[in-house]
Structures are given as structure tokens and as C-alpha cells.
Amino acid sequence: MDGFEITEYLGVVRGIVVRATSITQGIRGAFKSILGGNVAAYEEVCEQARSDAFKKIARQAVEVEADAVVGMAYDATEFAPGTTEVLAYGTAVKLRPKAGV
């Protein structure tokens, strides 16, 4: 964050989403798995889960009055066939402009 410095660490913020594939996505994904290549049906589920997790982390950062989230990352865990947890997490911080910038 050029031109800014961190003045306060507000703690970890996170967004957790659990997604399952729909029957249609599961069938499309199963056929594509047999043929090989990118499985677009599963990719759609993953992208939507990441987007939703990001929205939740952003909402939580606003709630703690953060100016930014640093060290943000995603993690995903499949805990049942076709069901995946996506976690977005990072550190909420307060910022101020750097002196002389």
C-alpha cells in the first residue's frame, strides 16, 4: 500500500462459505471428469464460493472500521463429497498517509 502506513492492527477477519454442487453441476462435472480437462461446472461453484467468502470478509472489515485487510488468503477444504468449505481470512488494519508523500 504505497503512500500509507499501518497504525493499528484490529485483528483477524474472515468469511466462511460452504458450497455444494447442484445436481446439474455434479452431472456435468462427472462427464467432464471422464473426458479430462478443466471441469467448468466445478469451477463455477468454486468461483462463487470465493466471491461470497470475499464479500463476507469485506463486510466484517467494515464492521470493525478497518481501512484495509492485509495478508489476505483463501483456504478450501472438502469435507464431504461435493461439499467444500471456502475460508477467506486476513488482518484488518487502520492506515494513515505516510509523512512526506
Secondary structure, DSSP 8 states (H G I E B T S, - for coil): -TTEEEEEEEEEEEEEEEEE--HHHHHHHHHHHHH-S--HHHHHHHHHHHHHHHHHHHHHHHHTT-SEEEEEEEEEEEEETTEEEEEEEEEEEEEEE-TT-
